């Protein structure tokens, strides 16, 4: 640990850490809008399309210059964006196909151009640095450039947040309000071009899309509020960049891919553990819901079959005997069942619960026939399912809409509330 702290204190490591952090933050913020606007593929396309700009900038300037590369790459990104939009609007070509045509063509031009420069005498330029990043070779000029792009990105999002928000979710309404949706679209592509170019040294053109998309996708699993999603995405991008860089130093590997993998691992953890959307919590909620329904089925069965045994309950519900014993024990503990396992009886509270279920069942059957026009022979299976999910408020509304019926379509009385 002491060696790692000492290593991170060196000048080159601090430069790498500062630049990676800024890349993670601005990619996280901008990526939120790209994901919500279904523009992930365009982000990938622009990241690949900037290579010709690097080639032509090098040819014009004749040397390695971060500013020249930034200008050239930004122009190339805008050319790609305009080309994609023109094809989508004027040609009978699918949207994703238009993106593929432009970015593969421009990427190929860039690869060929940079490869030609590599084989030219006296030129020291490595294609791998642009494809996968070279965060350990960052200069002060790169830091200032990345800082400027991050400030521009954050300020632009703050200033145009309301417009970006409404055009992201309700573009048609935004147009009727006079909001320049086309301008905002191209302005977002301009910011994207700047962010991609500024991220070159940190993660490269191939992996920058991971920093744009993965933190934002992770944040959307953690919150449904736009402001929170943006903040969480920025924090996750920062975390992925820093941890990825540290991991690359510790395991002596390439920083760009390490950051992308770290971001993906964070996404995987959230997919598993997110309280709202996580697989584990979703499984636990579904399991809890299944147990609740099975308990209610047992209560309803015992109401109609008083004195039944635990084994007969298990056979009716379709569960194992051991599980039936566990559920009966839980219902007994909660005061819904009384008596031994060979002769189960409902308590007064259990009978009230059973009457509520029967009332929900018969009201829903009545609603299916009266309001939905179904035949009485078709309604029982759906009522068996819905009786477990109808809230008291929903039942009162159904009862009122039906005119407070006293019998269901089969002639059975509907219990009062």
C-alpha positions in Angstrom: 0.0 0.0 0.0 2.8 2.4 0.9 4.5 1.7 -2.5 1.2 2.4 -4.3 0.7 5.7 -2.5 4.3 6.6 -3.2 3.8 5.7 -6.9 0.6 7.7 -7.2 2.5 10.7 -5.8 4.8 10.8 -8.7 4.2 13.5 -11.4 3.2 11.2 -14.2 0.7 9.3 -12.0 -0.8 12.6 -10.7 -1.3 13.8 -14.3 -2.9 10.5 -15.2 -5.1 10.5 -12.2 -6.3 14.1 -12.7 -7.0 13.6 -16.4 -8.8 10.2 -15.9 -11.0 11.7 -13.2 -12.1 14.6 -15.4 -12.7 12.1 -18.3 -14.9 10.0 -16.0 -16.9 12.9 -14.8 -17.7 14.5 -18.1 -18.3 11.2 -19.8 -20.7 10.3 -17.0 -22.7 13.5 -17.4 -22.9 13.5 -21.2 -23.5 9.8 -21.3 -26.8 10.2 -19.4 -28.3 12.1 -22.3 -26.9 9.8 -24.9 -28.4 6.7 -23.2 -31.8 8.3 -22.7 -31.9 9.6 -26.3 -30.9 6.2 -27.7 -27.7 7.7 -29.1 -25.3 5.2 -27.8 -24.4 4.0 -31.3 -23.8 7.5 -32.4 -21.4 8.0 -29.5 -19.5 4.9 -30.7 -19.6 6.1 -34.3 -18.1 9.6 -33.4 -15.4 8.1 -31.3 -14.2 6.0 -34.3 -14.8 8.8 -36.8 -12.3 11.3 -35.4 -9.2 9.4 -36.6 -9.1 11.1 -40.0 -9.0 14.4 -38.1 -5.9 13.3 -36.2 -4.2 12.2 -39.5 -5.0 15.5 -41.3 -4.0 17.6 -38.3 -0.6 15.8 -38.2 -0.1 16.3 -41.9 -0.9 20.0 -41.7 1.0 20.8 -38.5 3.8 18.4 -39.1 4.3 17.4 -35.5 2.5 16.1 -32.4 0.2 18.8 -31.1 -2.7 18.3 -28.7 -4.4 21.5 -29.8 -4.1 20.5 -33.5 -5.4 17.0 -32.8 -8.3 18.5 -30.8 -9.3 20.8 -33.6 -8.9 18.2 -36.4 -10.7 15.5 -34.4 -13.6 17.8 -33.5 -14.0 18.8 -37.2 -14.0 15.1 -38.2 -16.6 14.3 -35.5 -18.9 17.1 -36.8 -18.4 15.9 -40.4 -19.4 12.4 -39.3 -22.4 13.7 -37.4 -23.6 15.8 -40.3 -23.0 12.9 -42.7 -25.0 10.5 -40.6 -27.9 13.0 -40.3 -27.9 13.8 -44.0 -28.1 10.1 -45.0 -30.8 9.4 -42.4 -32.9 12.3 -43.6 -32.4 12.2 -47.4 -31.7 8.5 -48.2 -33.9 5.5 -47.8 -31.3 3.9 -45.5 -32.0 2.6 -42.0 -30.7 4.8 -39.2 -28.3 2.3 -37.8 -27.0 1.4 -41.3 -26.3 5.1 -41.9 -24.2 5.2 -38.7 -22.3 2.1 -39.7 -21.5 3.4 -43.2 -20.1 6.7 -42.0 -18.1 5.6 -39.0 -16.5 2.5 -40.7 -15.5 4.6 -43.7 -14.0 7.4 -41.6 -12.4 5.0 -39.2 -10.8 3.1 -42.1 -9.5 6.4 -43.6 -8.0 7.3 -40.2 -6.3 3.9 -39.7 -4.8 3.9 -43.2 -3.6 7.5 -42.8 -2.0 7.0 -39.4 -0.4 3.7 -40.5 1.1 5.5 -43.5 2.5 8.1 -41.1 4.0 5.4 -39.0 5.9 4.0 -42.0 7.1 7.5 -43.0 10.6 8.4 -41.9 11.1 10.5 -38.8 7.4 10.3 -37.7 6.8 9.0 -34.1 3.1 8.4 -33.9 1.5 5.2 -32.5 -1.9 4.1 -33.7 -2.4 2.1 -30.4 -2.2 5.3 -28.4 -5.3 6.6 -30.2 -7.2 3.4 -30.2 -6.6 2.4 -26.6 -5.3 5.5 -24.9 -1.9 6.4 -23.3 -2.9 7.9 -20.0 0.6 7.5 -18.6 2.0 9.8 -21.2 -0.2 12.8 -20.5 1.3 16.3 -20.7 0.3 19.5 -19.0 -1.3 20.6 -22.3 -3.5 17.5 -22.3 -4.6 18.3 -18.7 -5.5 21.9 -19.6 -7.4 20.7 -22.7 -9.4 18.1 -20.8 -10.1 20.6 -18.0 -11.5 23.1 -20.6 -13.7 20.5 -22.2 -15.0 19.3 -18.9 -15.9 22.9 -17.8 -17.5 23.5 -21.2 -19.5 20.3 -20.9 -20.7 20.9 -17.4 -21.6 24.5 -18.0 -23.5 23.6 -21.2 -25.5 21.0 -19.4 -26.4 23.4 -16.6 -27.4 26.2 -19.0 -29.4 24.1 -21.4 -30.6 21.5 -18.9 -34.3 22.4 -19.2 -34.2 22.2 -22.9 -32.2 19.1 -23.0 -34.5 17.5 -20.5 -37.7 18.2 -22.4 -36.2 17.3 -25.8 -34.9 14.0 -24.4 -38.4 12.9 -23.2 -40.9 14.9 -25.2 -39.4 16.1 -28.4 -42.8 16.8 -30.1 -43.9 19.0 -27.2 -40.6 20.8 -27.2 -41.1 21.6 -30.9 -44.6 23.0 -30.2 -43.0 25.2 -27.4 -40.6 26.7 -30.0 -37.5 24.9 -28.5 -34.9 24.5 -31.3 -34.6 20.7 -31.1 -32.4 20.3 -34.2 -30.0 22.9 -32.8 -29.8 21.1 -29.5 -29.2 17.8 -31.2 -26.2 19.1 -33.2 -25.0 21.0 -30.1 -25.0 17.7 -28.2 -23.1 16.1 -31.0 -20.6 19.0 -30.8 -20.1 18.4 -27.1 -19.8 14.7 -27.7 -17.0 15.3 -30.3 -15.1 17.5 -27.8 -15.5 14.9 -25.0 -14.4 12.1 -27.2 -11.3 14.0 -28.3 -10.5 15.0 -24.7 -10.7 11.3 -23.7 -8.3 10.1 -26.3 -5.3 10.0 -24.1 -7.2 8.4 -21.2 -9.1 5.6 -22.8 -8.7 5.9 -26.6 -11.3 6.1 -29.3 -12.4 2.4 -29.0 -13.0 2.4 -25.3 -14.4 5.9 -24.8 -17.9 4.6 -25.5 -17.6 2.4 -22.4 -17.0 5.5 -20.3 -19.9 7.3 -22.0 -22.5 4.5 -21.7 -21.7 2.2 -18.8 -21.8 4.7 -15.9 -25.0 6.3 -17.2 -26.6 2.9 -17.6 -25.6 2.0 -14.1 -27.0 5.3 -12.7 -30.3 4.6 -14.4 -30.6 1.4 -12.3 -30.1 3.4 -9.1 -32.5 6.3 -9.6 -35.4 7.5 -11.7 -34.8 11.2 -11.2 -32.9 13.0 -13.9 -30.8 15.2 -11.7 -29.8 12.3 -9.4 -29.0 10.1 -12.4 -26.6 12.8 -13.8 -24.8 13.2 -10.5 -24.6 9.4 -9.9 -23.3 8.8 -13.4 -20.6 11.5 -12.9 -19.6 9.9 -9.6 -19.5 6.4 -11.1 -17.5 7.6 -14.1 -15.0 9.2 -11.7 -14.9 6.0 -9.6 -14.4 3.8 -12.6 -11.6 6.0 -14.0 -9.7 6.2 -10.7 -10.1 2.6 -9.7 -9.3 1.5 -13.3 -6.1 3.5 -13.3 -5.0 2.2 -9.9 -5.8 -1.4 -11.0 -3.7 -0.8 -14.2 -0.8 0.3 -12.1 -1.1 -2.5 -9.6 -1.5 -5.3 -12.2 0.8 -3.6 -14.7 -1.7 -3.5 -17.6 -3.2 -1.0 -20.0 -5.1 1.8 -18.2 -7.9 2.4 -20.8 -9.2 -1.2 -20.9 -8.8 -1.4 -17.1 -11.1 1.6 -16.7 -13.7 0.1 -19.1 -13.6 -3.3 -17.2 -13.9 -1.5 -13.9 -17.0 0.4 -15.1 -18.5 -2.9 -16.3 -17.8 -4.5 -12.9 -19.5 -1.6 -11.1 -22.5 -2.1 -13.5 -22.5 -5.9 -12.7 -22.5 -5.2 -8.9 -25.5 -2.8 -9.3 -27.3 -5.3 -11.5 -27.0 -7.8 -8.7 -27.5 -5.5 -5.7 -29.7 -2.6 -6.8 -32.7 -2.4 -4.4 -35.1 -1.3 -7.2 -33.8 -3.3 -10.3 -31.2 -5.7 -8.9 -31.5 -9.4 -9.6 -31.0 -10.4 -6.0 -33.6 -8.0 -4.6 -36.0 -8.7 -7.4 -35.7 -12.4 -6.6 -36.3 -11.8 -2.9 -39.4 -9.6 -3.7 -40.8 -12.3 -6.1 -40.1 -15.0 -3.5 -41.9 -12.9 -0.8 -44.8 -12.3 -3.1 -45.1 -16.0 -4.0 -45.1 -16.9 -0.2 -47.8 -14.3 0.4 -50.0 -15.7 -2.3 -49.5 -19.3 -1.1 -50.4 -18.3 2.4 -53.6 -16.6 1.1 -54.4 -19.7 -0.9 -54.1 -21.8 2.3 -56.4 -19.4 4.2 -59.0 -19.6 1.4 -58.7 -23.4 1.2 -59.2 -23.8 5.0 -62.2 -21.5 4.9 -63.9 -23.8 2.4 -62.5 -27.1 3.9 -62.5 -26.7 7.7 -60.5 -29.2 9.6 -58.2 -30.2 6.7 -54.7 -31.6 7.4 -51.4 -30.0 6.4 -50.9 -32.8 3.8 -54.2 -32.0 2.1 -53.2 -28.3 2.1 -49.9 -29.2 0.4 -51.6 -31.3 -2.2 -54.2 -28.6 -3.0 -51.6 -25.7 -3.3 -49.1 -27.9 -5.2 -46.2 -27.6 -2.8 -44.1 -30.0 -0.7 -45.2 -31.2 2.7 -42.3 -29.5 4.4 -43.1 -26.2 2.8 -46.7 -26.5 3.7 -45.7 -27.1 7.3 -43.5 -24.0 7.3 -46.3 -21.9 5.8 -48.9 -23.2 8.3 -46.5 -22.6 11.2 -46.1 -19.0 10.0 -49.8 -18.5 9.7 -50.4 -20.0 13.1 -47.7 -17.8 14.6 -49.4 -14.7 13.0 -52.8 -15.7 14.4 -54.6 -16.8 11.3 -54.7 -20.5 12.0 -55.4 -22.5 15.1 -55.5 -26.2 15.8 -53.0 -29.1 15.1 -51.5 -30.2 11.8 -54.1 -32.9 11.4 -57.1 -30.6 11.9 -56.5 -27.0 10.8 -59.0 -24.3 11.6 -59.0 -20.6 10.8 -59.1 -18.1 13.7 -61.5 -15.1 13.5 -58.8 -13.0 11.8 -58.1 -15.8 9.4 -61.8 -16.0 8.5 -61.9 -12.3 7.9 -58.9 -12.6 5.6 -60.6 -15.4 3.7 -63.8 -13.4 3.3 -61.7 -10.5 1.9 -60.2 -12.8 -0.7 -63.6 -14.3 -1.7 -65.0 -10.8 -2.0 -62.1 -9.7 -4.2 -62.6 -12.8 -6.3 -66.3 -12.4 -6.9 -66.1 -8.7 -7.5 -63.5 -9.2 -10.1 -65.6 -11.9 -11.8 -68.5 -9.6 -11.8 -66.4 -6.8 -13.3 -65.1 -9.1 -16.0 -68.7 -10.0 -17.1 -70.4 -6.6 -16.6 -67.6 -4.2 -17.7 -65.4 -6.3 -19.9 -68.1 -8.4 -21.6 -66.6 -11.8 -20.9 -68.5 -15.0 -20.6 -69.0 -16.4 -17.2 -67.1 -19.6 -18.2 -64.0 -17.6 -18.9 -63.6 -15.5 -15.8 -62.5 -17.9 -13.0 -58.8 -18.4 -13.7 -58.1 -14.7 -14.0 -60.1 -14.0 -10.8 -58.0 -16.6 -9.0 -54.9 -14.6 -9.9 -56.3 -11.1 -9.4 -57.8 -11.7 -6.0 -54.3 -11.5 -4.5 -53.4 -8.1 -6.1 -56.5 -6.0 -5.8 -56.1 -3.3 -3.2 -59.0 -2.1 -1.0 -59.1 1.2 -2.9 -59.4 -0.6 -6.2 -62.1 -2.9 -4.9 -64.1 0.0 -3.6 -63.9 1.7 -7.0 -65.0 -1.5 -8.8 -67.8 -2.0 -6.4 -69.0 1.6 -6.9 -68.7 1.4 -10.7 -70.7 -1.9 -10.7 -73.5 -0.3 -8.6 -72.7 -2.4 -5.5 -73.8 -5.8 -6.7 -74.8 -8.5 -4.2 -74.1 -11.6 -6.3 -71.4 -12.6 -8.7 -72.2 -14.0 -12.3 -72.5 -17.5 -10.8 -75.1 -16.5 -8.3 -72.8 -16.7 -5.3 -73.2 -13.9 -2.7 -70.5 -11.2 -2.7 -69.4 -10.8 1.0 -69.7 -7.2 2.3 -66.6 -5.2 3.2 
